Amino acid sequence: MLQTLVQAGQTGRAEQVLAELSEDERASAEMRTAEAALRLATGDPQATADVLAPVLDGSVCGIRRVRMVTALLLEAQAREALGDQDTAGRTLERALDLTESNGILLPFLLDPVPALLERHRR
């Protein structure tokens, strides 16, 4: 639900839903990626990276591949917004590597990822 609200541009409502969740509910990879999308949508790329850190470093267990790809793409966008082009490019490459064998495409089709791919063509 949180991700849907963010995608619909209802960041205020998404913040409210997030505030109503317990710490345990917020700790899952799914909720962390949804919160990261919210933080990115509200213009806080550092908070985006902070929320995603446990997902990307393996602290959160049982992450599905598509969720990891989504997290990596959010991280790449956050790093780019923070002016860290090198890390953004490496993170994008990691996401591409994960999808190479199984063809996960959906996360790459969501905005603003096509623009990110264009800027990091190499």
N, CA and C atoms as a LAMMPS dump frame, in Angstrom:
ITEM: TIMESTEP
0
ITEM: NUMBER OF ATOMS
366
ITEM: BOX BOUNDS ff ff ff
-5.0000000000000000e+02 5.0000000000000000e+02
-5.0000000000000000e+02 5.0000000000000000e+02
-5.0000000000000000e+02 5.0000000000000000e+02
ITEM: ATOMS id mol type element x y z
1 1 1 N 0.812 -1.188 0
2 1 2 C 0 0 0
3 1 3 C 0.861 1.259 0
4 2 1 N 1.916 1.255 0.789
5 2 2 C 2.797 2.418 0.876
6 2 3 C 3.394 2.74 -0.488
7 3 1 N 3.894 1.731 -1.175
8 3 2 C 4.482 1.922 -2.499
9 3 3 C 3.453 2.492 -3.471
10 4 1 N 2.229 2.017 -3.41
11 4 2 C 1.168 2.504 -4.277
12 4 3 C 0.885 3.983 -4.021
13 5 1 N 0.851 4.371 -2.76
14 5 2 C 0.62 5.779 -2.414
15 5 3 C 1.744 6.664 -2.944
16 6 1 N 2.978 6.194 -2.81
17 6 2 C 4.12 6.967 -3.298
18 6 3 C 4.024 7.117 -4.81
19 7 1 N 3.73 6.03 -5.509
20 7 2 C 3.627 6.069 -6.966
21 7 3 C 2.494 6.976 -7.426
22 8 1 N 1.462 7.102 -6.599
23 8 2 C 0.33 7.967 -6.936
24 8 3 C 0.58 9.423 -6.525
25 9 1 N 1.745 9.692 -5.946
26 9 2 C 2.07 11.049 -5.539
27 9 3 C 1.444 11.479 -4.228
28 10 1 N 0.928 10.532 -3.482
29 10 2 C 0.286 10.833 -2.205
30 10 3 C 1.282 10.64 -1.067
31 11 1 N 2.336 11.458 -1.073
32 11 2 C 3.401 11.287 -0.103
33 11 3 C 2.943 11.593 1.323
34 12 1 N 2.032 12.546 1.493
35 12 2 C 1.526 12.847 2.838
36 12 3 C 0.815 11.658 3.443
37 13 1 N -0.024 11.03 2.658
38 13 2 C -0.742 9.832 3.13
39 13 3 C 0.238 8.687 3.372
40 14 1 N 1.238 8.562 2.513
41 14 2 C 2.246 7.512 2.691
42 14 3 C 3.015 7.723 3.997
43 15 1 N 3.352 8.971 4.309
44 15 2 C 4.03 9.269 5.577
45 15 3 C 3.16 8.853 6.759
46 16 1 N 1.865 9.108 6.651
47 16 2 C 0.93 8.756 7.72
48 16 3 C 0.872 7.24 7.904
49 17 1 N 0.776 6.504 6.812
50 17 2 C 0.739 5.039 6.88
51 17 3 C 2.034 4.516 7.495
52 18 1 N 3.164 5.065 7.078
53 18 2 C 4.451 4.648 7.608
54 18 3 C 4.539 4.893 9.113
55 19 1 N 4.059 6.031 9.553
56 19 2 C 4.105 6.378 10.977
57 19 3 C 3.273 5.421 11.833
58 20 1 N 2.261 4.813 11.241
59 20 2 C 1.386 3.905 11.972
60 20 3 C 1.942 2.487 12.077
61 21 1 N 3.037 2.202 11.387
62 21 2 C 3.621 0.866 11.404
63 21 3 C 4.558 0.698 12.595
64 22 1 N 4.632 -0.52 13.09
65 22 2 C 5.573 -0.824 14.169
66 22 3 C 6.981 -0.946 13.585
67 23 1 N 7.976 -0.94 14.464
68 23 2 C 9.366 -1.105 14.024
69 23 3 C 9.556 -2.432 13.292
70 24 1 N 8.928 -3.485 13.801
71 24 2 C 9.038 -4.798 13.154
72 24 3 C 8.463 -4.764 11.742
73 25 1 N 7.314 -4.113 11.578
74 25 2 C 6.692 -4.018 10.263
75 25 3 C 7.561 -3.211 9.295
76 26 1 N 8.248 -2.215 9.804
77 26 2 C 9.084 -1.358 8.964
78 26 3 C 10.419 -2.002 8.606
79 27 1 N 10.776 -3.097 9.245
80 27 2 C 12.098 -3.699 9.072
81 27 3 C 12.22 -4.601 7.847
82 28 1 N 11.125 -5.008 7.248
83 28 2 C 11.197 -5.928 6.11
84 28 3 C 11.779 -5.23 4.875
85 29 1 N 12.307 -6.03 3.971
86 29 2 C 12.862 -5.488 2.727
87 29 3 C 11.787 -4.756 1.931
88 30 1 N 10.593 -5.307 1.921
89 30 2 C 9.498 -4.674 1.18
90 30 3 C 9.195 -3.282 1.722
91 31 1 N 9.076 -3.172 3.037
92 31 2 C 8.764 -1.869 3.631
93 31 3 C 9.944 -0.908 3.517
94 32 1 N 11.159 -1.425 3.624
95 32 2 C 12.327 -0.56 3.482
96 32 3 C 12.41 0.014 2.066
97 33 1 N 12.123 -0.792 1.061
98 33 2 C 12.167 -0.264 -0.31
99 33 3 C 11.023 0.722 -0.542
100 34 1 N 9.868 0.445 0.05
101 34 2 C 8.749 1.394 -0.073
102 34 3 C 9.084 2.71 0.619
103 35 1 N 9.682 2.626 1.809
104 35 2 C 10.067 3.844 2.512
105 35 3 C 11.163 4.586 1.749
106 36 1 N 12.091 3.854 1.155
107 36 2 C 13.146 4.484 0.363
108 36 3 C 12.556 5.248 -0.82
109 37 1 N 11.554 4.657 -1.479
110 37 2 C 10.884 5.353 -2.586
111 37 3 C 10.214 6.629 -2.089
112 38 1 N 9.627 6.552 -0.9
113 38 2 C 8.996 7.732 -0.294
114 38 3 C 10.043 8.802 -0.002
115 39 1 N 11.156 8.416 0.596
116 39 2 C 12.211 9.381 0.916
117 39 3 C 12.773 10.027 -0.348
118 40 1 N 12.922 9.241 -1.402
119 40 2 C 13.41 9.782 -2.667
120 40 3 C 12.381 10.744 -3.262
121 41 1 N 11.101 10.366 -3.187
122 41 2 C 10.03 11.217 -3.725
123 41 3 C 9.898 12.539 -2.974
124 42 1 N 10.287 12.543 -1.711
125 42 2 C 10.193 13.769 -0.918
126 42 3 C 11.514 14.54 -0.9
127 43 1 N 12.454 14.119 -1.747
128 43 2 C 13.685 14.873 -1.919
129 43 3 C 14.751 14.66 -0.871
130 44 1 N 14.8 13.476 -0.28
131 44 2 C 15.805 13.193 0.739
132 44 3 C 16.625 11.966 0.337
133 45 1 N 17.575 12.14 -0.594
134 45 2 C 18.341 10.981 -1.065
135 45 3 C 19.209 10.344 0.018
136 46 1 N 19.675 11.127 0.994
137 46 2 C 20.486 10.536 2.058
138 46 3 C 19.644 9.594 2.916
139 47 1 N 18.415 9.998 3.237
140 47 2 C 17.515 9.12 3.99
141 47 3 C 17.193 7.875 3.178
142 48 1 N 17.084 8.024 1.862
143 48 2 C 16.853 6.873 0.979
144 48 3 C 17.972 5.863 1.156
145 49 1 N 19.212 6.33 1.062
146 49 2 C 20.369 5.444 1.203
147 49 3 C 20.419 4.82 2.595
148 50 1 N 20.104 5.604 3.609
149 50 2 C 20.131 5.095 4.988
150 50 3 C 19.106 3.979 5.195
151 51 1 N 17.913 4.157 4.665
152 51 2 C 16.846 3.159 4.812
153 51 3 C 17.213 1.869 4.08
154 52 1 N 17.887 2.003 2.943
155 52 2 C 18.228 0.832 2.136
156 52 3 C 19.464 0.077 2.619
157 53 1 N 20.289 0.704 3.432
158 53 2 C 21.561 0.086 3.835
159 53 3 C 21.412 -1.348 4.351
160 54 1 N 20.476 -1.648 5.259
161 54 2 C 20.354 -3.038 5.741
162 54 3 C 19.905 -4.025 4.651
163 55 1 N 19.183 -3.552 3.679
164 55 2 C 18.769 -4.423 2.567
165 55 3 C 19.988 -4.741 1.707
166 56 1 N 20.757 -3.716 1.389
167 56 2 C 21.876 -3.874 0.47
168 56 3 C 23.085 -4.557 1.092
169 57 1 N 23.24 -4.444 2.401
170 57 2 C 24.397 -5.094 3.036
171 57 3 C 24.093 -6.506 3.527
172 58 1 N 22.871 -6.985 3.292
173 58 2 C 22.513 -8.352 3.655
174 58 3 C 21.987 -8.528 5.065
175 59 1 N 21.822 -7.444 5.801
176 59 2 C 21.295 -7.538 7.17
177 59 3 C 19.844 -8.004 7.205
178 60 1 N 19.093 -7.666 6.165
179 60 2 C 17.7 -8.105 6.053
180 60 3 C 17.706 -9.394 5.235
181 61 1 N 17.181 -10.452 5.821
182 61 2 C 17.214 -11.77 5.175
183 61 3 C 15.971 -12.02 4.323
184 62 1 N 16.093 -12.992 3.438
185 62 2 C 14.951 -13.454 2.662
186 62 3 C 14.459 -12.479 1.61
187 63 1 N 15.367 -11.755 0.992
188 63 2 C 14.972 -10.758 0.001
189 63 3 C 14.834 -11.417 -1.361
190 64 1 N 13.698 -11.209 -1.982
191 64 2 C 13.488 -11.72 -3.337
192 64 3 C 14.326 -10.901 -4.31
193 65 1 N 14.717 -11.53 -5.379
194 65 2 C 15.596 -10.889 -6.36
195 65 3 C 14.995 -9.606 -6.921
196 66 1 N 13.724 -9.602 -7.233
197 66 2 C 13.101 -8.401 -7.792
198 66 3 C 13.118 -7.261 -6.775
199 67 1 N 12.957 -7.578 -5.505
200 67 2 C 13.006 -6.555 -4.448
201 67 3 C 14.422 -5.996 -4.331
202 68 1 N 15.429 -6.862 -4.458
203 68 2 C 16.814 -6.404 -4.4
204 68 3 C 17.128 -5.499 -5.593
205 69 1 N 16.631 -5.857 -6.756
206 69 2 C 16.849 -5.012 -7.936
207 69 3 C 16.207 -3.643 -7.716
208 70 1 N 14.999 -3.632 -7.195
209 70 2 C 14.32 -2.365 -6.902
210 70 3 C 15.133 -1.544 -5.904
211 71 1 N 15.627 -2.193 -4.862
212 71 2 C 16.434 -1.492 -3.855
213 71 3 C 17.7 -0.919 -4.482
214 72 1 N 18.344 -1.676 -5.334
215 72 2 C 19.557 -1.199 -5.992
216 72 3 C 19.267 0.005 -6.894
217 73 1 N 18.162 -0.041 -7.589
218 73 2 C 17.812 1.088 -8.461
219 73 3 C 17.485 2.341 -7.658
220 74 1 N 16.812 2.172 -6.537
221 74 2 C 16.554 3.316 -5.659
222 74 3 C 17.86 3.872 -5.107
223 75 1 N 18.76 2.983 -4.732
224 75 2 C 20.072 3.393 -4.235
225 75 3 C 20.843 4.151 -5.319
226 76 1 N 20.811 3.656 -6.545
227 76 2 C 21.501 4.338 -7.643
228 76 3 C 20.942 5.745 -7.842
229 77 1 N 19.623 5.871 -7.784
230 77 2 C 19.001 7.191 -7.922
231 77 3 C 19.403 8.111 -6.778
232 78 1 N 19.434 7.577 -5.566
233 78 2 C 19.822 8.379 -4.403
234 78 3 C 21.274 8.833 -4.531
235 79 1 N 22.156 7.931 -4.914
236 79 2 C 23.574 8.279 -5.052
237 79 3 C 23.783 9.314 -6.145
238 80 1 N 23.03 9.185 -7.221
239 80 2 C 23.123 10.184 -8.285
240 80 3 C 22.655 11.552 -7.775
241 81 1 N 21.559 11.573 -7.038
242 81 2 C 21.048 12.826 -6.476
243 81 3 C 22.032 13.441 -5.481
244 82 1 N 22.816 12.591 -4.825
245 82 2 C 23.826 13.074 -3.883
246 82 3 C 25.119 13.497 -4.583
247 83 1 N 25.156 13.345 -5.908
248 83 2 C 26.326 13.745 -6.678
249 83 3 C 27.417 12.703 -6.745
250 84 1 N 27.117 11.488 -6.328
251 84 2 C 28.093 10.402 -6.342
252 84 3 C 27.856 9.536 -7.579
253 85 1 N 28.3 10.039 -8.71
254 85 2 C 28.062 9.374 -9.986
255 85 3 C 28.723 7.991 -10.063
256 86 1 N 29.918 7.87 -9.499
257 86 2 C 30.616 6.585 -9.559
258 86 3 C 29.846 5.489 -8.834
259 87 1 N 29.391 5.783 -7.621
260 87 2 C 28.62 4.793 -6.861
261 87 3 C 27.293 4.516 -7.546
262 88 1 N 26.667 5.543 -8.088
263 88 2 C 25.406 5.346 -8.815
264 88 3 C 25.617 4.388 -9.98
265 89 1 N 26.68 4.576 -10.723
266 89 2 C 26.973 3.695 -11.851
267 89 3 C 27.259 2.269 -11.42
268 90 1 N 28.053 2.109 -10.352
269 90 2 C 28.354 0.754 -9.856
270 90 3 C 27.099 0.055 -9.334
271 91 1 N 26.25 0.799 -8.664
272 91 2 C 25.016 0.222 -8.124
273 91 3 C 24.082 -0.178 -9.254
274 92 1 N 23.991 0.649 -10.267
275 92 2 C 23.177 0.319 -11.442
276 92 3 C 23.723 -0.941 -12.121
277 93 1 N 25.032 -1.032 -12.23
278 93 2 C 25.652 -2.218 -12.821
279 93 3 C 25.331 -3.477 -12.011
280 94 1 N 25.333 -3.355 -10.702
281 94 2 C 24.984 -4.491 -9.831
282 94 3 C 23.543 -4.933 -10.085
283 95 1 N 22.643 -3.97 -10.25
284 95 2 C 21.247 -4.304 -10.547
285 95 3 C 21.135 -5.002 -11.897
286 96 1 N 21.861 -4.522 -12.878
287 96 2 C 21.845 -5.153 -14.198
288 96 3 C 22.402 -6.572 -14.139
289 97 1 N 23.467 -6.766 -13.36
290 97 2 C 24.049 -8.106 -13.205
291 97 3 C 23.038 -9.079 -12.598
292 98 1 N 22.283 -8.62 -11.611
293 98 2 C 21.281 -9.489 -10.972
294 98 3 C 20.184 -9.911 -11.94
295 99 1 N 19.864 -9.055 -12.865
296 99 2 C 18.762 -9.358 -13.782
297 99 3 C 19.201 -10.096 -15.037
298 100 1 N 20.483 -10.133 -15.285
299 100 2 C 20.985 -10.728 -16.516
300 100 3 C 20.534 -12.174 -16.714
301 101 1 N 20.564 -12.965 -15.661
302 101 2 C 20.235 -14.385 -15.799
303 101 3 C 18.744 -14.686 -15.785
304 102 1 N 17.928 -13.798 -15.204
305 102 2 C 16.506 -14.145 -15.1
306 102 3 C 15.569 -13.151 -15.775
307 103 1 N 16.076 -12.09 -16.35
308 103 2 C 15.26 -11.185 -17.15
309 103 3 C 14.267 -10.323 -16.392
310 104 1 N 14.554 -9.99 -15.159
311 104 2 C 13.668 -9.085 -14.417
312 104 3 C 13.75 -7.718 -15.079
313 105 1 N 12.639 -7.244 -15.62
314 105 2 C 12.635 -5.969 -16.331
315 105 3 C 11.796 -4.883 -15.667
316 106 1 N 10.765 -5.243 -14.959
317 106 2 C 9.83 -4.255 -14.435
318 106 3 C 10.491 -3.114 -13.671
319 107 1 N 11.397 -3.381 -12.731
320 107 2 C 11.991 -2.252 -12.012
321 107 3 C 12.701 -1.259 -12.935
322 108 1 N 13.219 -1.737 -14.057
323 108 2 C 13.923 -0.862 -14.99
324 108 3 C 12.974 -0.013 -15.83
325 109 1 N 11.727 -0.379 -15.877
326 109 2 C 10.762 0.354 -16.689
327 109 3 C 10.073 1.482 -15.932
328 110 1 N 10.268 1.512 -14.628
329 110 2 C 9.623 2.522 -13.803
330 110 3 C 10.414 3.822 -13.828
331 111 1 N 9.692 4.929 -13.831
332 111 2 C 10.345 6.249 -13.801
333 111 3 C 10.965 6.473 -12.445
334 112 1 N 12.049 7.171 -12.365
335 112 2 C 12.896 7.763 -13.399
336 112 3 C 14.063 6.875 -13.81
337 113 1 N 13.927 5.582 -13.682
338 113 2 C 15.02 4.678 -14.003
339 113 3 C 15.432 4.748 -15.475
340 114 1 N 14.532 4.872 -16.436
341 114 2 C 15.014 4.988 -17.821
342 114 3 C 15.994 6.149 -18.007
343 115 1 N 15.756 7.267 -17.341
344 115 2 C 16.679 8.398 -17.434
345 115 3 C 18.018 8.054 -16.79
346 116 1 N 17.985 7.331 -15.694
347 116 2 C 19.209 6.9 -15.02
348 116 3 C 20.02 5.983 -15.939
349 117 1 N 19.357 5.062 -16.602
350 117 2 C 20.034 4.165 -17.539
351 117 3 C 20.673 4.957 -18.677
352 118 1 N 19.978 5.94 -19.165
353 118 2 C 20.503 6.763 -20.261
354 118 3 C 21.768 7.506 -19.819
355 119 1 N 21.781 8.028 -18.616
356 119 2 C 22.945 8.763 -18.13
357 119 3 C 24.13 7.855 -17.835
358 120 1 N 23.878 6.575 -17.59
359 120 2 C 24.941 5.627 -17.264
360 120 3 C 25.002 4.525 -18.318
361 121 1 N 25.035 4.892 -19.562
362 121 2 C 25.019 3.923 -20.668
363 121 3 C 26.134 2.913 -20.639
364 122 1 N 27.291 3.293 -20.178
365 122 2 C 28.432 2.378 -20.196
366 122 3 C 28.148 1.142 -19.409
